[in-house]
């Protein structure tokens, strides 16, 4: 690696080697050659004068790409596809006359990008499954641990650590459904010609429409995709890119929300992301244990989300059958969207695998607010013991304000229960029992169990192969 030129940190620091390979020059241009081969094979099968020797020559040089020679040609020709046609033609002199026969550049560029998108979405899907699996296990293991809930980031009715984790997990399940849908809908551009009319192929096959339609399907079959888009211009609709990047943005949104929650909870010392033995939290403040992974996950998520409107603008600005102002843009936005989300999911898996919970701190924080939340039950118990509802309500209101004043102005503990204990009006109420947090968590535990059993378990079964990920993936 050169240290004298800029390197994209998505490749050098964050994303996996698998995702980087999918968007590599080698993968891209060897796929071009496989598409050209599939086209030639199909054309021969449909009756064009292409020899077995030509096809064998092409098959022998699918991966040995001379990138220096291609760069030389591109500098002269100012056309990347033709540069690679010439480079391959020099390696395959017999096949040179029939390489790219009837095709336009988007035959290789667009079909290749769709194949890269497909493979990338499959990798993202598998990583999503791993994070869902780990989050579900975390939720189940902590389903009974009461904790303070928050609305408006203000103390609210208690929930459990596990129930909160199901919120993070379910967001990812919704993302998984969207990724799966995008994969199910994904097709190839196929062989559509210069403006999508298939005119050159119709000429090659002497006006035989059936053979042109068969050629389109045969190329798809050879590339492992069931069908092509019904109609295209020179390119497949950039609506597809916008839809795919929206799905990736959804994953980033979910990860950012969870990452922000984890950062807040680490601030409260209730939960902590993994922290390694020799890890340094701050170059100046040696005691610090910063939520570095969660912060990085949020940072990369924001980057991934920022690419979605880019794809929207590209789709909206494709004039007529196509313009070329999408090309340079998509060379950046497509791979970087996948690389950033890949990096996000690596981080998410690492965080959830080693997340630490501190029950004592959680209990302490909950008990500091619980007396206020128990007041309705205390009021009802006081009425049941023979008290006047309105009188008891007024006493609780006054004592609550006094206790809040001690907390806010004096920095003291919440002493509401001790104030109530001193008032004879509450003598018949078991005030200590009112502080049992489990009375206020509703069906949190049961909801976690149902969620894991009814939602996650079928996914684990359906995607069992994706759960066997290499432990090396956990290192960040």
C-alpha positions as CSV (number, residue, x, y, z in Angstrom):
1,X,0.0,0.0,0.0
2,X,1.3,3.4,-1.0
3,X,1.5,6.0,1.7
4,X,2.0,8.8,-0.8
5,X,-1.5,8.9,-2.1
6,X,-5.0,9.0,-0.6
7,X,-6.4,5.7,0.3
8,X,-10.1,5.2,0.9
9,X,-10.5,4.3,4.6
10,X,-13.6,2.2,3.8
11,X,-11.1,-0.3,2.2
12,X,-8.1,0.3,4.4
13,X,-9.8,0.5,7.9
14,X,-13.4,-0.4,8.0
15,X,-15.0,-2.7,5.4
16,X,-14.4,-6.5,4.9
17,X,-12.1,-7.9,2.3
18,X,-15.1,-9.8,0.9
19,X,-17.0,-6.6,0.2
20,X,-13.9,-4.8,-1.1
21,X,-13.3,-7.7,-3.5
22,X,-16.8,-7.5,-4.9
23,X,-16.2,-3.9,-6.0
24,X,-12.6,-4.5,-7.1
25,X,-11.3,-3.8,-10.6
26,X,-10.5,-7.6,-10.9
27,X,-14.0,-8.6,-10.1
28,X,-15.5,-5.9,-12.3
29,X,-13.5,-6.6,-15.4
30,X,-13.4,-10.4,-15.2
31,X,-17.2,-10.2,-15.0
32,X,-17.2,-8.1,-18.1
33,X,-15.3,-10.9,-19.8
34,X,-17.8,-13.5,-18.5
35,X,-20.7,-11.5,-19.9
36,X,-18.9,-11.2,-23.3
37,X,-18.4,-15.0,-23.2
38,X,-22.0,-15.6,-22.3
39,X,-23.1,-13.4,-25.1
40,X,-20.9,-15.1,-27.7
41,X,-21.9,-18.6,-26.5
42,X,-25.6,-17.7,-26.7
43,X,-25.1,-16.2,-30.2
44,X,-23.4,-19.3,-31.4
45,X,-26.1,-21.5,-30.0
46,X,-28.7,-19.4,-31.8
47,X,-26.9,-19.8,-35.1
48,X,-24.3,-17.1,-35.5
49,X,-21.0,-18.0,-37.1
50,X,-18.8,-18.3,-34.0
51,X,-16.4,-21.1,-33.7
52,X,-15.6,-23.4,-30.7
53,X,-12.0,-22.3,-31.0
54,X,-13.0,-18.7,-30.5
55,X,-15.0,-19.5,-27.4
56,X,-12.2,-21.7,-26.0
57,X,-9.8,-18.9,-26.4
58,X,-12.1,-16.5,-24.5
59,X,-12.6,-19.1,-21.7
60,X,-8.8,-19.4,-21.3
61,X,-8.4,-15.7,-20.6
62,X,-11.2,-14.7,-18.3
63,X,-9.2,-13.6,-15.3
64,X,-5.7,-12.8,-16.5
65,X,-6.3,-9.2,-17.2
66,X,-3.5,-6.9,-18.2
67,X,-4.5,-3.7,-16.4
68,X,-1.5,-1.8,-17.6
69,X,-2.3,-2.6,-21.2
70,X,-5.9,-1.6,-20.6
71,X,-4.8,1.7,-19.1
72,X,-2.6,2.3,-22.2
73,X,-5.6,1.8,-24.5
74,X,-7.9,3.9,-22.4
75,X,-5.5,6.8,-22.5
76,X,-5.6,6.7,-26.3
77,X,-9.2,5.8,-26.8
78,X,-10.8,7.7,-23.9
79,X,-13.2,4.8,-23.5
80,X,-12.9,2.2,-20.7
81,X,-15.0,-0.5,-22.3
82,X,-13.3,-0.3,-25.7
83,X,-9.9,-0.3,-23.9
84,X,-10.8,-3.7,-22.4
85,X,-12.2,-5.0,-25.6
86,X,-8.8,-4.2,-27.3
87,X,-6.9,-5.7,-24.3
88,X,-8.8,-8.9,-24.4
89,X,-8.7,-9.0,-28.2
90,X,-4.9,-8.9,-28.0
91,X,-5.0,-12.0,-25.7
92,X,-7.6,-13.7,-27.9
93,X,-6.7,-12.9,-31.5
94,X,-9.1,-15.5,-33.0
95,X,-12.0,-14.2,-30.9
96,X,-11.2,-10.6,-31.4
97,X,-13.7,-10.1,-34.3
98,X,-16.7,-11.3,-32.3
99,X,-16.0,-9.8,-28.9
100,X,-18.8,-7.4,-27.9
101,X,-20.7,-8.3,-31.1
102,X,-24.0,-6.3,-31.3
103,X,-23.5,-4.9,-27.8
104,X,-23.3,-1.5,-26.3
105,X,-21.0,-0.5,-23.4
106,X,-23.9,-0.8,-20.9
107,X,-24.2,-4.5,-21.7
108,X,-21.1,-5.1,-19.6
109,X,-21.1,-2.1,-17.3
110,X,-24.8,-2.3,-16.2
111,X,-25.1,-6.1,-16.1
112,X,-21.9,-6.3,-14.1
113,X,-23.0,-3.6,-11.6
114,X,-26.3,-5.5,-11.1
115,X,-24.4,-8.7,-10.4
116,X,-22.1,-6.8,-7.9
117,X,-25.2,-5.4,-6.2
118,X,-26.7,-8.9,-6.0
119,X,-23.6,-10.4,-4.4
120,X,-23.2,-7.4,-2.1
121,X,-26.8,-7.6,-0.9
122,X,-26.4,-11.3,-0.2
123,X,-23.3,-10.5,1.9
124,X,-25.2,-7.7,3.7
125,X,-28.1,-10.0,4.3
126,X,-25.9,-12.6,5.9
127,X,-24.2,-10.1,8.2
128,X,-27.7,-8.7,9.2
129,X,-28.7,-12.2,10.2
130,X,-25.6,-12.5,12.5
131,X,-26.4,-9.2,14.2
132,X,-30.0,-10.1,14.6
133,X,-29.1,-13.5,16.1
134,X,-26.7,-11.9,18.6
135,X,-29.1,-9.1,19.6
136,X,-31.9,-11.7,20.1
137,X,-29.7,-13.7,22.4
138,X,-28.7,-10.6,24.3
139,X,-32.4,-9.6,24.7
140,X,-33.4,-13.1,25.9
141,X,-30.6,-13.2,28.4
142,X,-31.6,-9.9,29.9
143,X,-35.4,-10.1,29.4
144,X,-36.1,-9.9,33.2
145,X,-33.7,-7.1,34.1
146,X,-35.9,-4.0,34.9
147,X,-34.5,-0.7,33.8
148,X,-35.6,2.8,33.5
149,X,-37.5,3.6,30.3
150,X,-37.2,6.9,28.6
151,X,-39.6,9.0,26.5
152,X,-38.3,12.4,25.3
153,X,-35.1,11.3,27.0
154,X,-36.9,11.8,30.3
155,X,-37.5,9.1,32.9
156,X,-40.6,7.1,32.0
157,X,-42.3,3.8,32.8
158,X,-39.8,1.0,33.4
159,X,-39.0,-1.6,30.7
160,X,-36.3,-4.3,30.7
161,X,-32.8,-4.4,29.2
162,X,-33.9,-7.2,27.0
163,X,-37.1,-5.5,25.8
164,X,-35.2,-2.4,24.8
165,X,-32.7,-4.7,22.8
166,X,-35.7,-6.2,20.9
167,X,-36.4,-2.7,19.6
168,X,-32.9,-2.5,18.1
169,X,-33.3,-6.1,16.8
170,X,-36.7,-5.6,15.2
171,X,-35.5,-2.6,13.3
172,X,-32.9,-4.9,11.7
173,X,-35.5,-7.5,10.9
174,X,-37.5,-4.9,9.0
175,X,-34.3,-4.0,7.2
176,X,-33.8,-7.7,6.4
177,X,-37.3,-7.9,4.9
178,X,-36.4,-4.9,2.7
179,X,-33.0,-6.4,1.6
180,X,-34.7,-9.7,0.8
181,X,-37.3,-7.9,-1.2
182,X,-34.7,-6.0,-3.2
183,X,-32.9,-9.3,-3.9
184,X,-36.1,-11.0,-5.0
185,X,-36.8,-8.1,-7.4
186,X,-33.3,-7.7,-8.8
187,X,-32.8,-8.6,-12.5
188,X,-30.2,-8.1,-15.2
189,X,-30.3,-5.4,-17.9
190,X,-29.9,-8.2,-20.4
191,X,-29.1,-7.5,-24.1
192,X,-31.1,-4.4,-25.0
193,X,-28.9,-2.5,-27.4
194,X,-27.9,1.1,-27.7
195,X,-31.2,2.7,-26.8
196,X,-32.9,-0.3,-25.4
197,X,-34.6,-1.3,-28.7
198,X,-32.5,-4.4,-29.4
199,X,-32.1,-3.1,-33.0
200,X,-28.6,-4.3,-33.6
201,X,-29.4,-7.8,-32.3
202,X,-32.5,-7.9,-34.6
203,X,-30.1,-7.0,-37.5
204,X,-27.7,-9.8,-36.4
205,X,-30.5,-12.3,-36.5
206,X,-32.0,-11.1,-39.7
207,X,-35.2,-9.8,-38.2
208,X,-35.9,-12.9,-36.1
209,X,-37.6,-11.5,-33.0
210,X,-37.8,-14.9,-31.3
211,X,-34.1,-15.5,-31.4
212,X,-33.4,-12.0,-30.0
213,X,-35.8,-12.6,-27.1
214,X,-34.1,-16.0,-26.6
215,X,-30.7,-14.4,-26.6
216,X,-31.7,-12.1,-23.8
217,X,-32.9,-15.0,-21.6
218,X,-30.0,-17.2,-22.4
219,X,-27.5,-14.6,-21.3
220,X,-29.4,-14.2,-18.0
221,X,-29.4,-17.9,-17.5
222,X,-25.7,-18.2,-18.1
223,X,-25.0,-15.4,-15.5
224,X,-27.2,-17.1,-12.9
225,X,-30.1,-14.6,-12.9
226,X,-33.7,-15.6,-13.8
227,X,-34.7,-12.7,-16.0
228,X,-33.9,-9.2,-17.3
229,X,-35.9,-6.0,-16.8
230,X,-38.8,-5.8,-19.1
231,X,-37.7,-2.5,-20.8
232,X,-34.6,-0.3,-20.5
233,X,-33.1,2.7,-22.2
234,X,-29.4,2.4,-22.8
235,X,-29.2,1.7,-19.0
236,X,-31.4,-0.2,-16.6
237,X,-33.5,2.3,-14.7
238,X,-31.5,4.2,-12.0
239,X,-34.7,3.7,-9.9
240,X,-33.1,0.4,-9.0
241,X,-30.1,2.1,-7.6
242,X,-32.2,4.4,-5.6
243,X,-34.2,1.6,-4.1
244,X,-31.1,-0.4,-3.2
245,X,-29.4,2.5,-1.5
246,X,-32.7,3.3,0.3
247,X,-32.5,-0.3,1.7
248,X,-28.9,0.2,2.8
249,X,-29.8,3.6,4.3
250,X,-32.5,1.7,6.4
251,X,-29.8,-0.5,7.9
252,X,-27.7,2.6,8.6
253,X,-30.6,4.3,10.3
254,X,-31.2,1.3,12.5
255,X,-27.6,1.0,13.5
256,X,-27.3,4.7,14.2
257,X,-30.3,4.6,16.5
258,X,-28.9,1.6,18.4
259,X,-25.5,3.2,18.5
260,X,-26.8,6.4,19.9
261,X,-28.8,4.5,22.6
262,X,-25.7,2.5,23.6
263,X,-23.7,5.7,23.9
264,X,-26.3,7.2,26.2
265,X,-26.5,4.1,28.3
266,X,-22.7,3.9,28.5
267,X,-22.8,7.5,29.7
268,X,-25.2,6.4,32.4
269,X,-22.8,3.4,33.2
270,X,-25.6,0.9,32.7
271,X,-24.2,-0.8,29.7
272,X,-20.8,-0.8,28.0
273,X,-19.5,-1.8,24.6
274,X,-16.5,-4.1,24.5
275,X,-13.3,-2.6,25.8
276,X,-10.0,-4.5,25.3
277,X,-7.3,-5.0,27.9
278,X,-4.8,-2.6,26.3
279,X,-7.2,-0.3,24.7
280,X,-6.7,3.5,25.2
281,X,-9.8,5.6,25.7
282,X,-8.1,9.0,25.5
283,X,-4.6,10.2,24.8
284,X,-4.9,12.7,27.6
285,X,-7.5,11.3,30.1
286,X,-6.1,7.8,30.9
287,X,-9.1,6.7,32.9
288,X,-11.6,7.1,30.0
289,X,-13.6,4.2,28.4
290,X,-15.1,5.9,25.4
291,X,-17.8,4.2,23.3
292,X,-15.4,4.2,20.3
293,X,-17.1,1.4,18.3
294,X,-20.6,2.8,18.8
295,X,-19.4,6.3,17.8
296,X,-17.7,4.9,14.7
297,X,-20.9,2.9,13.8
298,X,-22.9,6.1,14.0
299,X,-20.3,8.0,11.9
300,X,-20.3,5.4,9.1
301,X,-24.1,5.1,9.3
302,X,-24.5,8.8,8.7
303,X,-22.2,8.5,5.7
304,X,-24.3,5.7,4.3
305,X,-27.5,7.6,4.8
306,X,-26.0,10.6,3.0
307,X,-25.7,8.6,-0.2
308,X,-29.4,7.9,-0.6
309,X,-30.4,11.4,-1.9
310,X,-27.5,11.2,-4.2
311,X,-29.0,8.1,-5.9
312,X,-32.4,9.9,-5.9
313,X,-30.9,12.8,-7.8
314,X,-29.1,10.6,-10.3
315,X,-32.4,8.8,-11.0
316,X,-34.3,12.1,-11.5
317,X,-31.7,13.5,-13.9
318,X,-31.5,10.7,-16.4
319,X,-32.6,12.4,-19.6
320,X,-34.5,10.4,-22.2
321,X,-32.7,7.0,-22.9
322,X,-29.7,8.0,-20.7
323,X,-27.1,10.6,-19.9
324,X,-23.5,10.0,-18.8
325,X,-23.6,12.2,-15.8
326,X,-24.5,9.1,-13.7
327,X,-21.2,7.3,-14.5
328,X,-18.6,9.0,-12.4
329,X,-21.1,9.5,-9.6
330,X,-22.1,5.8,-9.4
331,X,-18.5,4.7,-9.4
332,X,-18.3,6.3,-6.0
333,X,-21.8,6.0,-4.6
334,X,-22.6,2.3,-5.3
335,X,-19.5,0.7,-3.9
336,X,-19.2,3.2,-1.0
337,X,-22.8,2.6,0.1
338,X,-22.1,-1.1,0.3
339,X,-18.7,-0.7,1.9
340,X,-19.9,1.6,4.6
341,X,-22.9,-0.6,5.5
342,X,-20.7,-3.6,5.5
343,X,-18.4,-1.8,8.0
344,X,-21.4,-0.8,10.1
345,X,-22.6,-4.4,10.4
346,X,-19.0,-5.6,11.3
347,X,-19.0,-3.0,14.1
348,X,-22.6,-3.9,15.2
349,X,-21.7,-7.5,15.4
350,X,-18.6,-6.7,17.4
351,X,-20.5,-4.5,19.8
352,X,-23.4,-6.9,20.5
353,X,-21.0,-9.9,20.9
354,X,-19.2,-8.3,23.8
355,X,-21.7,-5.9,25.3
356,X,-21.5,-5.7,29.1
357,X,-24.5,-4.9,31.4
358,X,-24.1,-3.5,34.9
359,X,-27.3,-4.5,36.9
360,X,-26.4,-2.7,40.1
361,X,-26.0,0.6,38.3
362,X,-29.3,0.0,36.4
363,X,-31.1,-0.8,39.7
364,X,-29.7,2.3,41.4
365,X,-30.7,4.5,38.5
366,X,-34.2,3.0,38.4
367,X,-34.7,3.3,42.2
368,X,-33.8,7.0,42.0
369,X,-36.9,7.6,39.8
370,X,-39.2,4.7,40.8
371,X,-40.9,6.4,43.9
372,X,-42.5,8.9,41.5
373,X,-43.7,6.2,39.2
374,X,-45.1,4.2,42.1
375,X,-47.3,7.1,43.3
376,X,-50.4,5.9,41.4
377,X,-50.2,2.5,43.0
378,X,-49.6,4.0,46.4
379,X,-52.6,6.2,45.9
380,X,-54.8,3.3,45.0
381,X,-53.5,1.2,48.0
382,X,-54.2,4.2,50.3
383,X,-57.8,4.4,49.1
384,X,-58.2,0.7,49.6
385,X,-56.9,1.1,53.2
386,X,-59.7,3.6,53.9
387,X,-58.2,6.9,52.9
388,X,-59.8,9.8,51.0
389,X,-58.6,9.8,47.4
390,X,-58.5,13.5,47.0
391,X,-56.6,14.1,50.3
392,X,-54.1,11.4,49.5
393,X,-53.6,12.8,46.0
394,X,-52.8,16.2,47.4
395,X,-50.4,14.9,50.0
396,X,-48.5,12.8,47.3
397,X,-48.4,15.9,45.0
398,X,-46.8,18.1,47.7
399,X,-44.4,15.4,48.9
400,X,-43.4,14.6,45.3
401,X,-42.5,18.3,44.7
402,X,-40.5,18.5,47.9
403,X,-38.6,15.3,47.1
404,X,-37.9,16.6,43.6
405,X,-36.6,19.8,45.0
406,X,-34.1,17.9,47.2
407,X,-32.9,16.0,44.1
408,X,-32.6,19.0,41.8
409,X,-31.5,21.8,44.1
410,X,-29.6,20.0,46.8
411,X,-28.3,17.0,44.8
412,X,-29.8,14.7,47.3
413,X,-31.5,11.3,47.0
414,X,-35.1,10.9,46.2
415,X,-36.7,10.7,49.7
416,X,-40.4,10.6,48.7
417,X,-41.0,7.2,50.3
418,X,-39.5,8.3,53.6
419,X,-41.8,11.4,53.6
420,X,-44.8,9.2,53.0
421,X,-43.8,6.8,55.7
422,X,-43.9,9.6,58.2
423,X,-47.4,10.5,57.3
424,X,-50.1,8.5,59.2
425,X,-52.4,8.8,56.2
426,X,-50.3,6.1,54.5
427,X,-49.9,3.9,57.5
428,X,-51.9,1.1,56.0
429,X,-49.9,1.0,52.8
430,X,-46.9,-1.3,52.2
431,X,-44.7,1.4,50.7
432,X,-41.6,-0.8,50.3
433,X,-43.6,-3.3,48.3
434,X,-44.6,-0.4,46.0
435,X,-40.9,-0.1,45.0
436,X,-40.8,-3.6,43.4
437,X,-39.8,-2.6,39.8
438,X,-41.2,-5.8,38.4
439,X,-44.7,-4.5,39.1
440,X,-44.2,-1.8,36.4
441,X,-42.5,-3.6,33.5
442,X,-45.8,-5.0,32.1
443,X,-45.3,-7.9,29.7
444,X,-41.7,-6.9,28.9
445,X,-40.3,-10.4,29.7
446,X,-43.0,-12.2,27.9
447,X,-42.7,-10.0,24.9
448,X,-39.0,-10.8,24.6
449,X,-39.8,-14.5,24.8
450,X,-42.5,-14.3,22.2
451,X,-40.3,-12.1,19.9
452,X,-37.5,-14.6,20.0
453,X,-39.7,-17.6,19.6
454,X,-42.1,-16.3,16.9
455,X,-39.9,-13.9,14.9
456,X,-36.2,-14.7,15.4
457,X,-36.3,-18.5,15.7
458,X,-37.8,-19.0,12.2
459,X,-35.1,-16.6,10.8
460,X,-32.4,-18.6,12.5
461,X,-33.7,-21.8,10.9
462,X,-34.2,-20.3,7.4
463,X,-30.8,-18.7,7.4
464,X,-28.8,-21.2,9.4
465,X,-25.9,-21.2,7.0
466,X,-25.4,-17.4,7.7
467,X,-24.9,-18.0,11.4
468,X,-21.7,-19.9,10.9
469,X,-19.6,-16.8,10.4
470,X,-15.9,-16.8,11.0
471,X,-15.0,-15.5,14.5
472,X,-12.3,-13.4,12.8
473,X,-15.2,-11.1,11.8
474,X,-15.6,-10.1,15.4
475,X,-12.3,-8.3,15.5
476,X,-12.5,-4.6,14.9
